[in-house]
């Protein structure tokens, strides 16, 4: 239950202190094991149960995509979802097992060890098997959380570390600080966790007022189109013309310097789109001496790419999606049998080349990412500090009216804070939004509605510490904390004692 409760700290609910409390509960359970017989298996099972509850409640939309829209039989979709969550739970399980194995007696060492291990295994989940960083603790701490201020410095995993540390200290305070009549506990031990929590929260709040980047260039008018084409209808041949008319009408009625259509907005390959239609879109962009960016599948030399294509005053430019979704956009080796049971169109894409430069559109340099790519912070900053704006085009209609669209927007907000850039999101069914550099949603369209989000956006220049260093500082810091707060710290103390003994013997000689 603790893990499932923690889901309420993420969007759309957003009760961010619940992340601290759920992690506090896990920490307390693991400490009990560490103070007992140090049963590694028992600790692993406790943490695995926490993780399983977190993922089963938080990514239940996997079942929706497989069953409702993927056409997989309901029992098989349910089994696949449960197995997926069970695999994800292995990462918290490993964290819990190592905590019990390495935990030192001191309360502060235990807190540091718990936080460091939690952050490290969240990071490992973000790259193992192509990565699934969803529901990393740091994502729950978007504004108004005071911990949001750490994003430009340390990124989402740095916030995960701090959030887990706050949770551990809450558990310590509840165990010792609330026992006013227990004379075996010093006053300092009672208040130290509260002071540490206060410092962490105050530090984050102060950092929120710090500006790491500066405005660059003129403001640009934008139009983000949300066609709201139902997923079950989108790829039907008889609905092809309707989709084209929908997006043309939205673009015609809402002119802007930069018009953005969502991922695979036109449900066909580029060479299957009538040339006169593309020319009509181009002319709409040229009316404002601007550009139009649309998500579309392209074929190049016998390979297929999930791409974003620009047309207009700046000429034709392309971005090809680099980080593909397993099972959704490519078939992992040995899983052809699985894909045979699902009806997922265009699941044989090729990954785009690394190091693609930003697109020059509407006087700005646009760092484009497609759907799932914005979940990977270090990949997003690859176009920075050159890029002045970030743009995400998505189609999350695959997940219906689930938690996924709101969670995805929260992830995009984290990318904006890490990079010091505004983030523009154009989606098929929601959440289409404009996000400022502080992670606030400036404006958004209601989900499952057809419309256009109009606004003016500002480009930014400069680099945050996270843009310059990525996740490396957090990983190094977490590793040092593990050494300091576990057996490494004990080994260091033994070495110092041995060195002092040798010195005394040398002097006696």
C-alpha positions as CSV (number, residue, x, y, z in Angstrom):
1,X,0.0,0.0,0.0
2,X,2.9,2.4,0.7
3,X,4.0,2.4,-2.9
4,X,0.5,2.8,-4.2
5,X,-0.1,5.8,-1.9
6,X,3.0,7.4,-3.3
7,X,1.4,7.6,-6.7
8,X,-0.8,10.3,-5.4
9,X,2.3,12.5,-5.1
10,X,2.5,12.6,-8.9
11,X,0.3,14.3,-11.5
12,X,-2.6,14.6,-11.8
13,X,-3.1,14.6,-8.0
14,X,0.2,16.2,-7.2
15,X,0.2,15.9,-3.4
16,X,4.0,16.0,-3.4
17,X,4.6,15.5,0.4
18,X,3.1,12.0,0.0
19,X,6.3,11.0,-1.8
20,X,8.3,11.8,1.4
21,X,5.8,10.0,3.6
22,X,5.7,6.8,1.5
23,X,9.5,6.7,1.3
24,X,9.5,7.3,5.1
25,X,7.4,4.2,5.6
26,X,9.7,2.1,3.4
27,X,12.7,3.4,5.3
28,X,11.2,2.5,8.6
29,X,10.5,-1.0,7.5
30,X,14.0,-1.5,6.1
31,X,15.6,-0.1,9.3
32,X,13.6,-2.7,11.3
33,X,15.2,-5.4,9.2
34,X,18.6,-3.8,9.5
35,X,18.3,-3.7,13.3
36,X,17.3,-7.4,13.4
37,X,18.9,-10.3,11.7
38,X,19.8,-8.3,8.5
39,X,17.8,-10.6,6.4
40,X,18.6,-9.5,2.9
41,X,15.9,-11.5,1.2
42,X,13.2,-10.2,3.5
43,X,14.4,-6.6,2.9
44,X,14.4,-7.2,-0.9
45,X,10.8,-8.5,-0.7
46,X,9.6,-5.5,1.3
47,X,11.1,-3.1,-1.2
48,X,9.9,-5.1,-4.1
49,X,6.3,-5.0,-2.7
50,X,6.7,-1.2,-2.3
51,X,7.8,-0.9,-5.9
52,X,5.2,-3.3,-7.2
53,X,2.5,-1.3,-5.6
54,X,3.9,2.0,-6.9
55,X,4.2,0.7,-10.5
56,X,0.9,-1.2,-10.6
57,X,-1.0,1.8,-9.5
58,X,1.1,4.4,-11.4
59,X,1.6,2.7,-14.8
60,X,-1.7,0.8,-15.1
61,X,-2.1,2.6,-18.4
62,X,0.2,-0.1,-19.9
63,X,-2.8,-2.4,-19.7
64,X,-5.0,0.2,-21.5
65,X,-2.6,0.5,-24.4
66,X,-2.2,-3.3,-24.8
67,X,-5.8,-4.3,-24.4
68,X,-8.0,-1.4,-25.4
69,X,-5.9,0.0,-28.3
70,X,-3.4,-2.8,-29.0
71,X,-6.1,-5.4,-29.4
72,X,-4.4,-7.9,-27.1
73,X,-6.8,-10.3,-25.3
74,X,-7.6,-8.9,-21.8
75,X,-6.2,-11.8,-19.8
76,X,-2.9,-11.6,-21.7
77,X,-2.7,-7.8,-21.4
78,X,-3.3,-8.1,-17.6
79,X,-0.5,-10.7,-17.3
80,X,1.8,-8.6,-19.4
81,X,1.1,-5.6,-17.2
82,X,1.7,-7.5,-14.0
83,X,5.0,-8.9,-15.3
84,X,6.1,-5.5,-16.4
85,X,5.5,-4.0,-13.0
86,X,7.2,-7.0,-11.4
87,X,10.4,-6.4,-13.4
88,X,10.4,-2.7,-12.5
89,X,10.0,-3.7,-8.8
90,X,13.4,-5.5,-9.0
91,X,15.1,-2.1,-8.8
92,X,13.6,-1.1,-5.5
93,X,14.2,-4.7,-4.3
94,X,17.9,-4.4,-5.0
95,X,18.0,-1.0,-3.3
96,X,16.4,-2.5,-0.2
97,X,18.6,-5.5,-0.1
98,X,21.8,-3.5,-0.3
99,X,20.5,-1.1,2.4
100,X,20.1,-3.8,4.9
101,X,23.4,-5.3,4.0
102,X,25.3,-2.1,4.3
103,X,23.4,-0.1,6.9
104,X,25.6,1.4,9.7
105,X,24.4,2.0,13.3
106,X,24.2,5.8,13.1
107,X,20.8,7.3,12.1
108,X,22.3,9.9,9.8
109,X,24.4,7.2,8.0
110,X,21.3,5.2,7.4
111,X,19.4,8.2,6.0
112,X,22.3,9.0,3.6
113,X,22.6,5.4,2.5
114,X,18.9,5.0,1.8
115,X,18.8,8.2,-0.2
116,X,21.9,7.4,-2.2
117,X,20.8,3.9,-3.1
118,X,17.3,5.0,-4.0
119,X,18.7,7.6,-6.5
120,X,21.2,5.2,-8.0
121,X,18.7,2.5,-8.7
122,X,16.2,5.0,-10.1
123,X,19.0,6.1,-12.5
124,X,19.8,2.5,-13.4
125,X,16.1,1.9,-14.2
126,X,16.3,4.9,-16.5
127,X,18.8,3.2,-18.8
128,X,18.6,-0.6,-18.3
129,X,16.8,-2.4,-21.2
130,X,16.6,1.0,-23.0
131,X,15.2,2.6,-19.9
132,X,11.9,3.3,-18.1
133,X,12.4,6.3,-15.9
134,X,8.7,6.8,-15.2
135,X,7.7,7.6,-11.6
136,X,11.1,8.5,-10.5
137,X,10.6,10.2,-7.1
138,X,12.0,13.5,-8.4
139,X,9.1,14.0,-10.8
140,X,6.7,14.3,-7.9
141,X,8.5,17.5,-6.8
142,X,7.6,19.9,-9.6
143,X,6.3,23.3,-8.4
144,X,4.9,24.1,-5.9
145,X,7.3,21.7,-4.2
146,X,10.3,23.6,-2.7
147,X,12.6,20.8,-3.9
148,X,11.9,21.9,-7.5
149,X,14.7,24.4,-7.0
150,X,17.3,21.6,-7.2
151,X,16.4,20.6,-10.7
152,X,18.7,23.0,-12.6
153,X,21.6,21.8,-10.5
154,X,21.2,18.1,-10.1
155,X,18.3,17.0,-12.4
156,X,15.5,14.7,-11.5
157,X,17.7,12.0,-9.9
158,X,19.3,14.7,-7.6
159,X,15.8,15.6,-6.5
160,X,15.0,11.9,-6.0
161,X,18.0,11.7,-3.7
162,X,16.9,14.7,-1.7
163,X,13.3,13.6,-1.5
164,X,14.3,10.1,-0.2
165,X,16.6,11.8,2.3
166,X,13.7,14.0,3.5
167,X,11.5,10.9,3.8
168,X,14.2,9.0,5.8
169,X,14.6,11.9,8.2
170,X,10.8,12.1,8.7
171,X,10.9,8.5,9.7
172,X,13.8,9.1,12.2
173,X,12.0,12.0,13.7
174,X,8.8,10.0,14.1
175,X,10.7,7.3,15.8
176,X,12.9,9.4,18.2
177,X,11.8,13.0,18.1
178,X,8.2,12.4,19.1
179,X,9.3,10.4,22.2
180,X,9.5,13.4,24.6
181,X,9.6,11.1,27.7
182,X,12.4,8.9,26.3
183,X,15.5,10.1,28.3
184,X,17.8,7.8,26.3
185,X,17.4,10.0,23.3
186,X,19.3,13.2,23.4
187,X,17.7,16.6,22.5
188,X,20.0,16.9,19.6
189,X,19.0,13.6,18.1
190,X,15.4,14.6,18.4
191,X,15.7,17.9,16.6
192,X,18.6,17.2,14.2
193,X,16.3,15.5,11.6
194,X,13.9,18.4,11.7
195,X,16.7,20.9,11.2
196,X,18.1,18.9,8.3
197,X,14.7,18.7,6.7
198,X,14.2,22.4,7.2
199,X,17.6,23.2,5.6
200,X,16.9,21.0,2.6
201,X,13.5,22.5,2.0
202,X,14.7,26.1,2.5
203,X,17.7,25.5,0.2
204,X,15.4,24.3,-2.6
205,X,13.0,27.3,-2.1
206,X,15.9,29.7,-2.3
207,X,17.2,28.1,-5.4
208,X,13.8,28.4,-7.1
209,X,14.4,32.2,-7.1
210,X,17.7,31.8,-9.0
211,X,17.7,32.4,-12.7
212,X,20.3,30.2,-14.6
213,X,19.5,31.3,-18.1
214,X,18.6,34.6,-19.8
215,X,16.1,35.6,-22.5
216,X,17.4,35.5,-26.0
217,X,15.8,37.0,-29.1
218,X,12.3,38.3,-29.7
219,X,9.2,36.6,-28.5
220,X,7.5,34.2,-30.9
221,X,3.8,33.6,-31.5
222,X,3.0,29.9,-31.4
223,X,0.0,27.7,-32.3
224,X,-0.1,24.2,-30.8
225,X,-2.7,22.1,-32.6
226,X,-4.6,19.3,-30.8
227,X,-6.7,17.4,-33.3
228,X,-8.2,15.0,-30.8
229,X,-8.4,12.1,-33.3
230,X,-9.4,8.9,-31.5
231,X,-6.7,6.3,-31.6
232,X,-9.1,3.6,-32.7
233,X,-10.1,5.8,-35.7
234,X,-6.7,7.4,-36.6
235,X,-5.3,4.7,-38.8
236,X,-8.5,3.8,-40.6
237,X,-8.2,4.6,-44.3
238,X,-11.7,6.1,-44.4
239,X,-10.6,8.6,-41.7
240,X,-7.5,9.8,-43.6
241,X,-9.1,12.7,-45.3
242,X,-10.8,13.8,-42.1
243,X,-7.5,14.0,-40.3
244,X,-5.9,16.1,-43.0
245,X,-8.9,18.5,-43.1
246,X,-8.9,18.8,-39.3
247,X,-5.3,19.9,-39.0
248,X,-5.5,22.2,-42.0
249,X,-8.6,24.0,-40.6
250,X,-6.9,24.4,-37.2
251,X,-3.8,25.9,-38.8
252,X,-5.8,28.1,-41.1
253,X,-8.0,29.6,-38.3
254,X,-5.0,30.2,-35.9
255,X,-2.0,31.7,-37.7
256,X,1.3,32.0,-35.9
257,X,5.0,32.3,-36.5
258,X,5.5,28.8,-35.3
259,X,2.7,26.2,-35.8
260,X,3.2,22.7,-34.3
261,X,1.3,19.6,-35.1
262,X,1.6,16.5,-32.8
263,X,3.4,13.2,-33.4
264,X,2.1,11.3,-36.5
265,X,-0.5,14.0,-36.9
266,X,-0.9,12.9,-40.5
267,X,-1.5,9.2,-40.3
268,X,0.6,8.1,-43.3
269,X,4.2,8.2,-44.5
270,X,5.4,11.5,-45.9
271,X,5.4,10.3,-49.5
272,X,1.8,9.2,-49.2
273,X,0.6,12.8,-48.3
274,X,-0.7,14.7,-51.4
275,X,1.9,17.2,-52.5
276,X,-0.8,19.9,-52.8
277,X,-1.8,19.4,-49.2
278,X,1.8,19.9,-48.0
279,X,2.1,23.0,-50.2
280,X,-1.1,24.4,-48.7
281,X,0.3,24.0,-45.2
282,X,3.5,25.7,-46.4
283,X,1.6,28.6,-47.7
284,X,-0.2,29.0,-44.3
285,X,3.2,29.2,-42.6
286,X,4.6,31.7,-45.1
287,X,1.7,34.1,-44.5
288,X,3.4,35.0,-41.2
289,X,6.9,34.5,-42.6
290,X,7.0,31.6,-40.2
291,X,7.3,27.8,-40.0
292,X,5.1,24.8,-39.4
293,X,6.4,21.7,-37.6
294,X,4.5,18.4,-38.0
295,X,5.0,14.9,-36.7
296,X,5.0,12.3,-39.5
297,X,6.5,9.0,-40.4
298,X,9.2,9.2,-43.2
299,X,10.8,6.5,-45.3
300,X,14.5,6.9,-46.2
301,X,16.6,4.3,-48.1
302,X,14.3,1.5,-47.0
303,X,14.3,2.5,-43.4
304,X,11.4,4.1,-41.5
305,X,11.6,6.9,-39.0
306,X,9.2,8.5,-36.6
307,X,10.1,12.1,-37.5
308,X,9.2,15.8,-37.1
309,X,9.3,17.7,-40.4
310,X,9.4,21.5,-40.8
311,X,8.1,23.5,-43.8
312,X,7.9,27.2,-44.3
313,X,10.1,30.2,-44.4
314,X,13.1,28.4,-42.9
315,X,13.0,25.6,-45.5
316,X,12.5,21.9,-45.0
317,X,14.3,20.3,-41.9
318,X,13.9,17.0,-40.2
319,X,14.4,15.5,-36.8
320,X,14.3,11.7,-36.6
321,X,13.4,10.1,-33.2
322,X,16.4,8.5,-31.6
323,X,15.0,6.8,-28.5
324,X,12.3,4.4,-29.6
325,X,9.7,2.7,-27.4
326,X,10.2,-1.1,-27.1
327,X,7.2,-3.0,-28.5
328,X,5.6,0.3,-29.6
329,X,8.1,1.4,-32.2
330,X,10.5,-1.6,-32.5
331,X,10.4,-5.3,-31.7
332,X,13.1,-6.4,-29.2
333,X,14.8,-9.6,-30.3
334,X,12.8,-12.7,-29.5
335,X,9.5,-10.9,-29.0
336,X,7.9,-11.3,-32.4
337,X,5.4,-13.7,-30.9
338,X,4.3,-10.9,-28.5
339,X,3.8,-8.4,-31.2
340,X,1.7,-10.9,-33.2
341,X,-0.9,-10.7,-30.4
342,X,-1.0,-6.9,-30.4
343,X,-2.3,-4.6,-33.1
344,X,0.3,-1.8,-33.0
345,X,0.8,0.0,-36.3
346,X,4.3,1.2,-37.4
347,X,6.2,-0.9,-34.8
348,X,9.3,-1.3,-37.0
349,X,10.9,2.1,-36.9
350,X,14.7,2.8,-37.1
351,X,16.3,4.9,-34.5
352,X,17.5,8.3,-35.8
353,X,21.2,9.2,-35.7
354,X,22.7,10.7,-32.5
355,X,23.9,14.2,-32.4
356,X,21.1,15.8,-34.5
357,X,21.3,19.6,-34.3
358,X,18.4,21.8,-33.3
359,X,16.1,23.0,-36.1
360,X,16.2,26.7,-37.0
361,X,12.6,27.8,-37.0
362,X,10.8,31.1,-36.6
363,X,14.1,32.8,-35.5
364,X,14.7,30.2,-32.8
365,X,16.8,27.1,-32.5
366,X,14.4,24.3,-31.6
367,X,15.4,21.2,-29.7
368,X,12.8,18.7,-30.9
369,X,11.9,15.5,-29.0
370,X,9.2,13.0,-29.9
371,X,6.8,11.6,-27.2
372,X,8.7,9.3,-24.9
373,X,12.1,11.0,-25.5
374,X,11.4,13.8,-23.1
375,X,11.6,11.2,-20.2
376,X,15.4,11.1,-20.7
377,X,17.0,14.2,-19.3
378,X,20.6,13.6,-20.5
379,X,19.4,13.0,-24.0
380,X,17.4,16.3,-24.0
381,X,20.3,18.4,-23.0
382,X,22.4,17.0,-25.9
383,X,21.0,19.9,-28.0
384,X,21.9,22.5,-25.3
385,X,23.0,25.1,-24.8
386,X,22.6,25.7,-28.6
387,X,18.8,25.2,-28.5
388,X,16.7,28.2,-27.3
389,X,13.4,26.4,-27.1
390,X,12.3,22.8,-26.5
391,X,9.4,21.2,-28.4
392,X,7.8,17.9,-27.7
393,X,5.3,16.3,-30.1
394,X,3.3,13.4,-28.7
395,X,0.5,11.1,-29.3
396,X,-0.6,9.6,-25.9
397,X,-4.0,8.6,-27.2
398,X,-2.7,5.1,-26.8
399,X,-3.3,5.4,-23.1
400,X,-6.8,6.8,-23.1
401,X,-8.2,8.6,-20.1
402,X,-5.6,7.3,-17.8
403,X,-2.8,8.8,-15.6
404,X,-0.3,8.8,-18.5
405,X,-1.0,12.2,-20.1
406,X,-0.8,14.1,-16.9
407,X,2.3,12.2,-15.8
408,X,3.9,12.9,-19.2
409,X,3.3,16.6,-18.8
410,X,4.9,16.6,-15.4
411,X,8.0,14.9,-16.9
412,X,8.1,17.7,-19.5
413,X,7.9,20.3,-16.7
414,X,11.0,18.7,-15.2
415,X,12.9,19.0,-18.5
416,X,12.1,22.7,-18.6
417,X,13.5,23.3,-15.1
418,X,16.6,21.2,-15.8
419,X,17.4,23.0,-19.0
420,X,16.3,26.6,-18.3
421,X,14.2,26.5,-21.5
422,X,10.5,26.8,-22.2
423,X,8.9,23.5,-23.3
424,X,6.1,23.4,-25.9
425,X,4.0,20.3,-26.1
426,X,1.7,19.5,-29.0
427,X,-0.3,16.4,-28.5
428,X,-3.1,14.6,-30.3
429,X,-5.5,14.2,-27.3
430,X,-3.7,16.0,-24.4
431,X,-1.9,17.4,-22.6
432,X,-1.1,20.2,-25.0
433,X,0.7,22.9,-23.0
434,X,3.2,25.7,-22.8
435,X,5.6,25.3,-19.9
436,X,7.9,28.1,-18.7
437,X,11.5,27.8,-17.5
438,X,10.4,27.4,-13.9
439,X,8.3,24.4,-14.7
440,X,4.9,26.2,-14.4
441,X,2.2,25.4,-16.9
442,X,1.5,28.8,-18.5
443,X,-1.5,27.5,-20.5
444,X,-2.9,24.2,-21.6
445,X,-5.8,22.8,-23.6
446,X,-8.3,20.5,-21.9
447,X,-7.7,16.9,-22.8
448,X,-9.9,15.1,-25.3
449,X,-10.9,18.3,-27.0
450,X,-10.2,19.7,-30.4
451,X,-8.5,23.1,-30.4
452,X,-5.5,25.3,-30.7
453,X,-3.3,26.6,-27.9
454,X,-2.1,30.1,-28.8
455,X,0.6,32.0,-27.0
456,X,3.9,33.9,-27.1
457,X,7.1,32.2,-26.0
458,X,10.6,33.4,-25.2
459,X,13.8,31.8,-26.2
460,X,16.6,31.4,-23.6
461,X,20.4,31.2,-23.8
462,X,22.9,29.9,-21.3
463,X,23.4,26.7,-19.5
464,X,22.3,25.4,-16.1
465,X,24.7,23.3,-14.1
466,X,22.7,20.2,-15.1
467,X,23.1,21.1,-18.8
468,X,26.9,21.3,-18.3
469,X,27.4,18.2,-16.3
470,X,24.3,16.0,-16.7
471,X,23.8,13.2,-14.1
472,X,27.5,12.7,-13.4
473,X,27.7,14.9,-10.2
474,X,24.7,13.1,-8.7
475,X,26.1,9.7,-9.5
476,X,29.5,10.5,-8.0
477,X,27.9,12.1,-4.9
478,X,25.6,9.1,-4.4
479,X,28.6,6.7,-4.7
480,X,30.5,8.8,-2.1
481,X,27.5,8.8,0.2
482,X,27.3,5.0,0.0
483,X,31.0,4.7,0.9
484,X,30.7,7.3,3.8
485,X,27.5,5.8,5.3
486,X,28.3,2.1,5.0
487,X,31.1,-0.3,5.3
488,X,33.4,2.1,3.5
489,X,33.1,4.5,6.3
490,X,33.9,1.7,8.8
491,X,36.9,0.6,6.7
492,X,38.2,4.2,6.7
493,X,37.9,4.4,10.5
494,X,39.8,1.1,10.8
495,X,42.5,2.4,8.5
496,X,42.9,5.6,10.6
497,X,43.1,3.6,13.8
498,X,45.8,1.4,12.3
499,X,47.7,4.4,11.1
500,X,47.7,5.9,14.5
501,X,48.9,2.7,16.1
502,X,51.8,2.6,13.6
503,X,52.7,6.2,14.4
504,X,52.7,5.4,18.2
505,X,55.0,2.4,17.6
506,X,57.3,4.4,15.4
507,X,57.6,7.1,18.1
508,X,58.3,4.5,20.7
509,X,61.2,3.1,18.7
